[in-house]
Amino acid sequence: MQVYNDFRNVKAGEVYVRESKIFSGGHAIRCIGYGVIDDAPANAPVEETMYWECINSWGPRFADKGIFKIRMDQAIGYRAAYNDWVPESSQMVSE
């Protein structure tokens, strides 16, 4: 993936969405799962964020023991080699 400065600040449990415009370089990641988070406020129409769960090589102090979430529709630069299948939200487990 293409890494931008704000990627280094990813916290456990949050879904990363790039906001920075400062490119830091390339980085290899491995997608290990997927999910959906209902992030609508109470009494609001349902709003879901579909995400990929990924792991990188930065060690256990990054995000959640080296595992992070990135929004599926987030442009991350290079496409994953096997990114042709995108699950339906009905196939996902809500958090």
N, C-alpha and C positions, 0 to 999 in steps of 0.2 A: 504494500500500500504506500501511498505518498503521505508522509508525515508532516504535519504542520505544528507550530509551536504549542498550541493549546492541547495537543494530544498527550503531552507529558503530564498534564494535570488531571487525567481521568481518575475518578474516584470509584471505589467499589460500589456496585449497585446502580450507578447511573449509566444511561445510554449516551455514548459519545456522538456528538454532532459537531462537525468542524465549523468554527467561527473565525479562526485566525486566517490571515492571508499570507503569513510568513512561512514559506516552505523550508523544512528542515532536512529533507532527504527521503530516501526510500527505506522500506522496512518490510521484512517477510513476516507474515502472520499465518496462522492456521485456524480456519473456522471449524469449531467443534460442536456447534449446536445453534439453536435459534429459539426465539420466544416472542411473546407479545406482552406489553405492559399497558394497562388501562390507565392513562394519565389525565383523564378528564376530572375536573373538580366535581364535588358532590352536586347532584341535581342538574347536571349539564349533559348535553348529548354525548354519547359514547365517543371517545377519541382514543384510538389505539396507536401505539408505536411498535412496529415490528422491527426486530433486531437480530443480528448475527452475534453469537457468542464466540469469541476468538481468544487465542492464546498467543503470546509472543515470547521472545527470548530475554526479556528485561528482568526476569527473576520475580520472586514472590512478593517483593515490596511494591510492585506496580499494580494498581487497581485492586482486584480481588485475587490475591495470590498469583498474579501473572495473567489472570483471565479478565477480559473486558468485553463490553457490549458496544456495538456500533449499529446505528440505525440502518436498516436495509436499503433505504433509498438514498443514503448518504453517498455522494460521489467521493470515492477514496483513491481515485487514480486508476491503478491497474485492476483489471477484472480478475477475479479468482478463476482458476482453470476450470473448475467444475461448478460455476455459478449459474448454470442454465436452469436449475430447478429452484423456484421460490415457493415456499409452502403457502397454502391458503390460511387465513387467520383462524379458520375453524379447526385446523390441525394443530394449533399452538396451545400451549398451556399458559394461562394468564397468571401474573404474579400479583 
